[in-house]
Amino acid sequence: MTRPPEAAPIEHYENFPVASVLCPAHLRAPIAAIYHFARTADDIADEGDDSAAQRLDALSAYRQQLVQVSERPGVDPATLDPRWVNVFTPLAQTLHTHHLPVQLLHDLLDAFAQDIAKTRDRAGYANEAELHDYCRRSANPVGRLLLHLYGVSDSDALLQSDAICTALQLINFWQDPRVDIPRGRFYFTAAAQAQHQVAAADLLALRQTPAITAMLKQCVSDARATMAQGAPLVHRVPGRAGWELRLVVQGGLRILAKIEALNFATVQHRPTLRKGDFAVMAWRALWM
């Protein structure tokens, strides 16, 4: 009997652990399936040379595959789009074995479609509420899916998970402006730019002005406060998964510390985690 395709190895650079050895062994495959669903959708939205229309068409086809595998168990891989058979075959098994709330996966696709449209239009976000609403769909579903797998479902835990995931998404934004801005992705809100009197021309030119430094300092402070709201969740996720979550939280905080060490100059430099940082993260995780 032919074995169904498995999710491919995780090869993208990640700041934070993904299905690491700390993850419970029986959950590594379903977590990898969720990760590759999200990672592949993100690549459709962001990688290669396709036009916005082509990306939206591909994402629509990708969504139809999700509908197909979520509507009935036992999907035949031969009926799947060959571009994504290695994504949707393991995802189908995960969906039905673990009864995942499929709307969370649709929320992720909504966020990727929004990314495509905003990049096409070179549009940004008006204020923090609008940016956080994007995070609600682009990041928070992943945390809620993981809590579902861990059997944690109370409302306080879900809100703490949302805070951690939103913080991680924001940290990625403040880590990567020198990558995002040339690609037409603008995550500094219009309200923040106005508050700190940031000139749009300076952002587009990736000039690290005092105003941009002040804005990034405030963004980092807000991301750290959001992470603090969610951090108590590490004590509620059982077993090894809780320890992995500690490292996820500490990974985010470590990136914020590196941004500070650069004097918030991330429009010119991208901080990354190195081997020595993981030792620091592990030590701090022990004392959470």
NORQUINOR-V954183 format. One record per pair of residues at least 24 apart in sequence whose C-alpha atoms are under 7 Angstrom apart, sorted by the first residue. I is the first residue (numbers start at 1). GAP is how many residues later the second one is. D is the distance in whole Angstrom. If there is no record, write none. Layout:
BEGIN
I:GAP:D ; I:GAP:D
END
This chain:
BEGIN
4:85:7 ; 5:81:5 ; 5:84:6 ; 5:85:7 ; 6:80:6 ; 6:84:6 ; 7:25:6 ; 7:26:6 ; 7:29:7 ; 7:79:6 ; 7:80:6 ; 7:83:6 ; 15:236:7 ; 15:258:7 ; 16:232:5 ; 16:235:6 ; 17:231:6 ; 22:218:5 ; 22:219:6 ; 22:221:7 ; 22:222:6 ; 23:217:6 ; 23:218:5 ; 23:221:7 ; 24:216:6 ; 24:217:6 ; 30:64:5 ; 33:54:7 ; 33:57:6 ; 33:58:5 ; 34:57:7 ; 36:51:6 ; 37:50:6 ; 41:68:7 ; 42:70:6 ; 45:67:6 ; 45:70:7 ; 45:71:6 ; 52:64:6 ; 52:68:6 ; 56:57:6 ; 70:25:7 ; 98:51:7 ; 100:45:7 ; 104:37:5 ; 107:30:5 ; 108:29:5 ; 108:30:5 ; 108:33:7 ; 111:26:6 ; 111:27:5 ; 119:65:5 ; 119:66:6 ; 122:62:5 ; 122:63:7 ; 123:63:7 ; 124:62:5 ; 124:63:6 ; 124:65:7 ; 125:62:6 ; 125:64:5 ; 125:65:6 ; 126:63:5 ; 126:64:5 ; 126:65:6 ; 127:62:5 ; 127:63:6 ; 127:64:5 ; 128:61:7 ; 135:31:6 ; 135:34:7 ; 136:30:7 ; 139:26:5 ; 139:27:6 ; 139:30:6 ; 140:25:5 ; 140:26:6 ; 157:76:6 ; 160:69:6 ; 160:70:4 ; 160:73:6 ; 161:69:6 ; 161:72:7 ; 163:63:6 ; 163:64:6 ; 163:66:6 ; 163:67:5 ; 164:62:7 ; 164:63:5 ; 164:66:5 ; 164:67:7 ; 167:56:5 ; 167:59:6 ; 167:60:5 ; 168:84:6 ; 170:53:6 ; 171:52:6 ; 171:81:7 ; 171:85:7 ; 175:84:7 ; 175:91:6 ; 175:95:6 ; 175:96:6 ; 176:90:7 ; 176:94:6 ; 177:89:6 ; 177:90:5 ; 178:28:7 ; 178:88:7 ; 178:89:4 ; 178:90:6 ; 206:61:5 ; 206:62:6 ; 207:60:7 ; 208:57:6 ; 208:59:6 ; 213:51:6 ; 213:52:7 ; 216:48:6 ; 217:47:6 ; 220:36:6 ; 224:29:7 ; 246:39:5 ; 247:34:6 ; 247:35:7 ; 247:38:6 ; 250:31:5 ; 250:35:7 ; 251:30:6
END
